Amino acid sequence: MYQPSYLNLLENGELEKRANKLKTMLENCVLCPHQCEVNRIKGERGYCKTLDKTVVSGAEAHFGEENELVGKYGSGTIFFSHCNLKCVFCQNYEISHCGIGEEVSAEELADMMLYLQKRKCHNINLVSPGHIVAQIVEAIFIAAKNGLNIPIVYNTNGYDLTDTLRFLDGIVDIYMPDIKFSDDNTARTYLGVKNYYSIAKNAVKEMYRQVGNLKVDNNIAYSGLMIRHLVMPENIAGTEKIMKFIAEEISKDTYVNIMAQYYPMHKANEFEELKRRITREEFLNAISSAKSVGLKNIR
């Protein structure tokens, strides 16, 4: 049976050490690419608007994720409020932009993890974690001391600093980043941030260095990298370039979920090119672009 590597870090004291270090970094927060340098412990809010406690909008056994995460009992999904992106087409903007949710302590977050494990969930799936890495590591430390022993999934938008991701080496078992756009200028228009693709590429490389290709046992993932990509109307995401990057700079065996569920939400109707759903032809072209560069594990 697979034993998450964070249990080794718990045993040798490294998990507690990282939790303490990350917590002090909230006093001058540069944990995500925005580099806000605010003191979150003293109530200063940066881009993500989150202080020293996490805001959670829900925690449940979720069956809408990738099959390799869901299995029989579901993925133990914790949905975090706020975000370090401002996607104009966000389908959960009430949570990610407006911050609807309940503020919880590290101890309460740890209890959520243990509750989901008690429900026999196959993993702890942390959705939109990039702005609260410090709080998450502290909660994992507390939960691990109290019996947490299932894989951790880092379910991210891809806008992550490699320096911060290194703190998660040996803590996160499964990385599941989005790669949304293949051009920094295009991404700035629709995501509201600088250098998205440049940062996401480096982040995914670091994730792969840590965990490698996806590994499964009895059809349930326990370690590795899973990449998501949402196909956009008129191919404004630059799908071909993203697939080429994955094949050439990550691995042709990378698990890639090419998603067709784009729907115009939030401010999408302010952009002519975002007002409609994708066509079947656009989706099939995206699949073809992945196959043409030799990717072998397309979903």
Secondary structure by P-SEA (a helix, b strand, c coil): ccccaaaaaaaaaaaaaaaaaaaaacccccccccccccccccccccccccccbbbbcccccccccccccccccccbbbbbccccccccccccccccccccbbbbcaaaaaaaaaaaaaacccccccccccccaaaaaaaaaaaaaaccbbbbbbcccccccaaaaaaacccccbbbbbbccccaaaaaacccccaaaaaaaaaaaaaaacccccccccccccbbbbbbbbbbcccccaaaaaaaaaaccccccccccccccccccccccccccccccccaaaaaaaaaaaaaacccccc
